[in-house]
Amino acid sequence: MAIIGSQRPIRPLVEGAVVLSGLMALLALGPDPVSGQNKTTPSRPAPKKSVVASPLPVRAPSLSGSPGSVEFFEKRVRPILVANCYQCHAKVNEMAQGGMQLDSREALLLGGKRGAALIPGDTAKSLLLHAISYQDSALKMPPKGKLSPEEIAALTKWIKDGAVWPAGNANRPATAAAFDLQTRKHHWAWQPLQTARVPTVKNRAWVRNPIDNFILAKLEERHLKPSPSADRRTLIRRLTFDLIGLPPTPQEIDAFLTDTSPNAYEKVVDRLLASPHYGERWARHWLDLARFAETDGHEFDFEKPNAWMYRDYVIRALNEDLPYNQFVTEQVAGDLLPRPRISPAGSVNESLLATSFFWFGEGKHSPVDLQVDEAERIDNQIDVFSKTFLGLSVGCARRHNHKFDAISTKDYYALSGYLKSSRYHLAQIETPERFRPAVEDLKASRAQIQPLLVQTTTAAQQKGLESFEAGLLALTTVPQTRQVALPDPRLAAASVRALPPLNKYLREVAAKDPANPLYPWFRLGIEQAAEKPETFRTRANVIAADLKAKIAEAQKAAAGAVVFEDFHTGDYRNWDLSGEAFGTAPERIGLQTVLTEASSRITGVMGPGVANSGTLSPRLQGELRSHTFAIPKSRVLFHMAGNGVTVNLVIDGFHRIQYPIYGGLTIAVNNPKPTWYTMDVSKWVGRNAYIEVLDHGDGSVAVDRILFSDNAVPASIPDPLIVQMLESPAITSIEGLTHAYRTLLATTLQTWQDDRLASTPPGADRIALLDWMLRTDNLVVTASALTPTPEMAALLKKRQGVERALPDVHRVMAIADGSPEDDHVHIRGNYKTPGDLVPRRFFEALNGPKQPVPKEGSGRLELAQRLTAPSNPLLPRVMVNRLWQHHFGDGIVKTPDDFGVMGERPTHPELLDWLAKEFIRQGWSIKAMHRMMVTSATYRMASRSDAKSDEGDPQNRLLHKANIRRLEAECIRDAALAVSGRLDSKLYGPSVMPYLTEFMAGRGKPSKGGPLDGDGRRSIYIGVRRNFLTPLFLAFDYPVPFTSIGRRSVSNVPAQALALMNNPLFQQQAEVWAKKTLAVPNLTPTQRIETLYIEAYGRPVSTSESADALAFLAEQDKAYGKPGDPRSWTDLCHVLFNVKEFIFLD
Amino acid sequence: MHCNNFRRSPLSRREMLTECATGFGMFALSALLTDPAYGATPAGSDSLNPLAPKPSHFPGKAKSVIFLYMDGGPSQVDTFDPKLRLIKEHGQPIKMKVPPTQFDNVGTVLKSPWEFKNYGKSGIPVSGLFPNVATCVDDMAIIRSMTSDFSEHTNANYFLHSGIGIQGRPSMGAWATYGLGSECQNLPGFIVLNSGLIPPGGMDCFTSGFLPASYQGSFFRNGASPVADLQPSAADAKRQQDQFALMRKLDRSVVGRMGESDKLEASIANYELAYKMQTAVPDLMDFRNETEVTKKMYGLDNPVTQIYGQQCLVARRLVERGVRFIELLCPSVGTDRWDQHGDLKSGHEKNSVAVDKPISGLLKDLKSRGLLDSTLVVWGGEFGRTPMAQGSDGRDHNPFGFTVWMAGGGVKGGTIFGATDDYGYYAEENKVDIHDMHATMLHLMGMDHKKLTYRFSGRDMRLTDVSGNVIKEIIA
């Protein structure tokens, strides 16, 4: 078996680059004979030093150096370079494109990543001329448009004449400005966590915990006073929205107001942190970072399978207070943990589920260039990874070293390698343990059933052979034979029943296919019936010779094919295996069976060497994924049998295989007969790919062989055993031949019974013949012969019970290790210009230049370890800053996703580090951080302050008071449902389809929208469909999920006012709310208004507000024509949704 | 995140608010808001209104922009870029290297099924697809050398609209409104007139992205009620006025409780624009004062041109009201958008007939009203089409060379700029990319594309990313 190497192929360089690398080799041979200048490149041995010490002026053999040619340069050449090239290719441009500078002769000779820009005197080999000629579609310069013929002529002449460069201008250093990591690392964010001393303050009585010391110290420094504490009503509303995203109920408010214990406040905090709604609230913040969405967006907005399960994972993790470092580790490498975290019910592999994190990006269904698509996908993954966990904006390092931060292009491609080495895996979320008992039972059952089955089947077949022989004899056109009486009346009856189908088979199937075992019999028994032995033999020999030639021809055609896999090794050594269906190793002989209580039979046999997912039960699911290979030929051929199974070829990690371009890369296996399937991959020869066999349903597949070939599928080959039989001189009549058939088939059955099938020598392979017998058994065996015995029926019944009890399988988007692979730097972000290979590693600024390379697999687990290591100050800093931002309105670093030079600096750096250390000290407990933050005196301040403090801290960056905040979109909707009483507090589960308004249009629109009130579910459960995001949410700054959004904008658009005034949801909820209010008996309108106020704003209504509301009701009643009209109350409730207090927190 | 450009002394607004809330009530407020002097409040005094007009970087001719987006990519060689070579080599294999195309079904050279004629004083050739627009060529600058980076609709649309080929970046209309505010205070500053076809890429083509949401494109449907949630939910106008009045009273007590906060007051102010839109939009859609001649000029009398004609007319009316940026989407014509992978002849014809007359009506109407000089009209798709056939009678996507034209707003009419090769495949002379187009549009509005920035994700972001050159040659 030939296995195609798993090495990543050398990517083809663009034409120009090939030319140039050759040129560079030439150039490296010695100093330039013209200028005498050293033009070595770092990667090549240094040439001998030039004997010419002074580089100037340039001396060329011809006329260069003469005043005339300098003049030519200055007048004709330099202006062209300045006008057309220097915008990108000059030293002043910090990141000279492609590393190429064109502003000094030395730089021109040194060149860039593609080699030297020119060879003085050699116009044919000068890259510059090649580029400006516009001949090479991959290299056309200047990009804005072709130079004029005169300009091209001038540059050509200049190079031909030796590329003269005037004195005083050639001595500039030719290397691009260095990226100095050490200097850049001085930026505060890269520094280790500092152990900050908790500052002492004057007003110690104000302090509740160390946070207050840090805040107050700064205020005291500026002679500012913190605001007084807010009242209890304000506090419980603030706390409740902050921690669970809902308004406090009147009962909760009452309980807090009447609680006289000293820890009344802390009790509220603990109650809220223990509420399952806490997870719902804070998961939504996390989903903003994970650019969570349930569809791919793009043209058709395809579904992301079970994306909601990740949402539930986050809710559960937060509710359980999963330590943050573990939360992070699971999302980065949950698939690789030696001991994954299993949900308490034992059913869900939480750690694996966490890795959905990687797959929420936008996805295209038919990108023209898969390598570009892969680069874009990985770019989004790196972007989200580094913003979410590290608050770093790494994206720009894709094309050049970061302009300001200590992030190099190599850092970027070092991360890229981890993702290139990983794959999309639609993974089963149930743990293997859940299947183990059933699998054991099925194995035991198989051990009992299979021998019985083989026994019954072979017995029935052997028996059937008798009537098969008789039937053939009855059908032959040889007159003499037709008169032979059948030996046994029973047989006669059987064969008469079998005659019509057998006759039809011979004439319509066997007659047409020389590879069919009965083809020779048809020729000799019907078509060319011969009575004379000599005639018979001659005809038999002609047919045999013909079949032999066909065998030889087929073998020749197959010779060019490469066997990728035939499962002969007896193990899955070249495959990643998951699920239960494929067992732990390929089978030598794979049986296809139908096992029901009514019928048990073997329908086919394949081998030797089969990856069979139907061995134990078709209900079991599983996957095989090959190693990554470079596609060697124009076709991939699969020989397999089965149904309900998908086989994909994943090229460059592209898993969204769809028409129009990529539909040919997927096969729906849907034929129980062994069949050849072809994938035309001629467009992708040389590209990296892997094969995946996905049994994700109640079907199964038996994969026999996978070939790479430039030819069509192998023709079906006549069986050598048949040819051999035909050639036997002893057979001289059709009776003889018929009997020989019977003997051959009987021996074949015997070989099977003796379990010698897989050990027959090459050329005497009986598997194909046996498979043919089994598949055409209706010709010889009647169904009644296969009715299960009572013993068998009992076994089958038991087995069915086990099958039925198998857990249902749910699949989620997860990540899995693929073939390990490092990435090249893509020069200017273009994969077509690969630069240095970068080993996988974490940021150099954090872990240094030398990091152990991953030993096996992708290395993501090591990445997660480095990410969560104490040596990484960013992970805890970024997270505590996010928590702070959500509690206080602004982060200590106001740009939560950018801790780099372009981000804002922390207002309280010591506090930030103190919190980060405290976070770690408390075992990365997020809830502990919440508790600390919200129990501080700082958090409890009122939003109103005195004029002096407002003047001293106008933007409240020092936190002298609480910030007034507008609620997020989800809170506004949830609050409306909560006060109206419609809120369904059910947790978890598939998303509710968003309500589709007539304004939501476009491709991929769901056929049916959800209900207006979203079934009363909380907003986090409303489906996030990229192209059909809920307009009501968008109006209130719900983020478009394209990257990590750690901080939503807070805008004011008329759409918000229009929504609250006129959107049918608020109108509907106002009515529900009014009905609820009026349903309480024996209340005065004033009392009802009091309740509405408490429900909506958590505070009693003021006298004037109550009076205004009553006057409004009276006015409405008048209009509606009767006092106490419910519509008046609906109108009032609707106004209360629109009063700003409903959407603002103080 | 907010750059604070718009935050100035909140006093005047608060005073006004207080006055409205205590004194005049709803009608007084409405009266105040319809006062032209209010809309003309000079920049600097209107603290809370992000749409307040702002000074441009330098004087620009274009006060408003109308972008006629041609969804799907009209063929340049069948509209404004005639190629003799296609006629000569019709049916032959194309004699140049063909890059991978979207559908990878490369056929032979396909001549244009339409004849070109020369029009106007400038004698610019236009094909039979645009006989009406052709009569306006002396007002148009035709850029024949456009290029894009993407050969696939969605990315190309994001690129065309936002200068970056990915989802979620601010659309050019958002940038324009962010830069200049709007002259209209009772309608949004960036309005997208949806004639039926939402481009691949969806609403994100019109997003404000990381810019404040005030600048996002407001979607106006085709038809009498173009805006969501505009229809008052209250039983009648009086009910709503009462609700509004109560809301204002109760809001006042909220401001009293929570303290004076810009955020609160901005939110309160928001209701004013929303409230005004409830009447401004119906007024916008009320065509009773348009003459029959005008309506006919836009093709409102013909069911084939009615939808787009109406949107073009609405566009003019928006320009009159001072709205900054208006984008028109194509109508559905019973076949695909301008995306004729097959059946070029009938598909392109259906698409062009639906828009040709309305566009010429718009240009002529603007001109006759003296509005064309201050209105930049831009026509174009996300890319063009291949000169060779896809299959036998279609054309595949072509981002390497296509045509966009501009008219009015300081553009030099009767101009052709740039050229494609003999086949009309690749832009060859004076290449213009999307960034250049954006830079030029901003320039015509009086903005330096390098100075129109917004800090996001640690960078000063621009519509033109890190590129863009103003095409001086097409500026009058």
Interface residues (C-beta under 8 A of the other chain):
Chain A: Y134 S137 P143 K144 G145 K146 G297 H298 E299 D301 E362 K364 S366 P367 V368 D369 E376 S393 G395 C396 F404 P660 I661 K683 T895 D897 D898 G900 V901 M902 G903 S943 R944 S945 I964 R965 R966 T997 E998 F999 A1001 G1002 R1003 R1026 N1027 L1029 P1031 A1035 D1037 V1040 F1042 T1043 R1047 S1049 V1050 S1051 N1052 V1053 P1054 A1055 Q1056 A1057 L1058 A1059 M1061 N1062 N1063 P1064 F1066 Q1067 S1102 S1104 E1105 D1108 A1109 F1112 E1115 Q1116 A1119 R1127 D1131 L1132 H1134 V1135 L1136 N1138 V1139 K1140 E1141 I1143 F1144 D1146
Chain B: M1 H2 L48 P50 K97 P99 P100 T101 Q102 F103 D104 S145 S151 E152 H153 T154 N155 I166 Q167 G168 P188 N194 I198 P200 G201 G202 M203 D204 T207 G209 F210 P212 A213 S214 Q216 S218 F219 R221 V227 A228 D229 L230 Q231 P232 S233 A234 A235 D236 K238 R239 Q240 D242 Q243 L246 M247 K249 L250 D251 S253 V254 V255 R257 M258 G259 S261 K263 L264 A266 S267 I268 A269 N270 Y271 L273 A274 Y275 M277 Q278 G418 A427 E428 E429 N430 K431 R455 S457 G458 R459 N469
